[in-house]
Amino acid sequence: MTAINDLVGLRNALREFAEERDWRPYHTPKNLAMAMIVEAAELVEHFQWLTPEQSQTLPADKLLAVRDEVADTLIYLVELADVLGIDLIAAARDKIAKNGIKYPAPER
């Protein structure tokens, strides 16, 4: 299996994983986006009805479950970006720059 130390390694490992299982035909942008939203909804379920304070101090077992849902969401996001040819780091960098213009920091 491909070493996973950064987004490129993660992308490559996910490609390999999907190819070994013949999943690539099913990894369309529509399917990946839908799967990502399902996983994000599963993530949100862990926080439903918690107070802000409770959400910041999750018990160990709940934190492990949240960790898995965060991973599932990231995996589908990386696969979606790969299928669409989007460089996630460049996209995030560009979006941060746009947000800096849209929401300038207050002068101090």
C-alpha positions in Angstrom: 0.0 0.0 0.0 1.1 3.6 -0.7 2.6 5.5 2.2 0.2 8.1 3.6 2.0 11.1 4.9 0.3 14.0 3.0 -2.6 14.6 0.7 -0.9 13.2 -2.3 0.0 10.0 -0.5 -3.6 9.8 0.8 -5.0 10.3 -2.8 -2.7 7.7 -4.2 -3.6 5.2 -1.4 -7.3 5.8 -2.1 -6.8 5.3 -5.8 -5.1 2.0 -5.2 -7.8 0.9 -2.7 -10.6 1.7 -5.2 -8.8 0.1 -8.1 -8.1 -3.2 -6.2 -11.9 -3.4 -5.6 -13.0 -2.2 -9.1 -14.8 0.7 -7.5 -13.6 3.4 -9.9 -16.7 3.2 -12.1 -18.8 4.1 -9.1 -16.7 7.0 -8.0 -18.4 9.6 -10.1 -18.5 13.2 -8.8 -22.2 12.8 -8.0 -21.8 9.6 -6.0 -18.7 10.9 -4.1 -20.4 14.2 -3.2 -23.5 12.3 -2.0 -21.4 9.8 0.0 -19.4 12.7 1.6 -22.6 14.4 2.7 -23.9 11.2 4.3 -20.6 10.9 6.2 -20.8 14.5 7.3 -24.3 13.9 8.5 -23.1 11.0 10.6 -20.4 13.3 12.0 -23.0 15.9 13.0 -25.1 13.2 14.7 -22.4 12.9 17.4 -22.8 16.6 18.3 -26.6 16.8 18.1 -28.1 18.1 21.3 -24.7 18.6 23.0 -24.0 22.0 24.6 -21.0 23.9 23.1 -19.1 22.9 26.2 -19.9 19.2 25.9 -18.9 19.3 22.2 -15.4 20.5 23.3 -14.9 17.7 25.9 -16.0 14.5 24.2 -15.5 11.3 26.1 -12.8 9.0 24.6 -15.2 6.6 23.0 -17.2 9.4 21.4 -14.0 11.1 20.2 -12.9 7.9 18.5 -16.3 7.6 16.7 -16.0 11.3 15.6 -12.5 10.6 14.4 -13.8 7.8 12.1 -16.5 10.1 10.7 -14.0 12.9 10.1 -11.8 10.4 8.3 -14.7 9.1 6.2 -15.6 12.7 5.2 -12.0 13.5 4.3 -11.6 10.4 2.3 -14.6 11.2 0.1 -13.5 14.8 -0.3 -10.1 13.7 -1.4 -11.6 11.2 -3.9 -14.0 13.9 -5.2 -11.2 16.4 -5.7 -9.1 13.7 -7.5 -11.9 12.7 -9.9 -12.5 16.4 -10.7 -8.8 17.3 -11.0 -8.9 19.8 -8.1 -5.7 20.5 -6.1 -7.1 20.7 -2.6 -4.2 22.7 -1.2 -4.3 25.2 -4.0 -8.1 25.5 -3.7 -7.9 26.0 0.0 -5.1 28.6 -0.3 -7.1 30.5 -3.0 -10.3 30.4 -0.9 -8.5 31.7 2.2 -7.2 34.6 0.1 -10.7 35.3 -1.2 -12.1 35.2 2.3 -9.4 37.6 3.5 -10.6 40.1 1.0 -14.3 39.5 1.8 -13.8 39.5 5.6 -10.8 41.7 6.4 -9.3 41.4 9.8 -10.1 44.5 12.0 -7.2 46.9 12.4 -5.5 46.8 15.8 
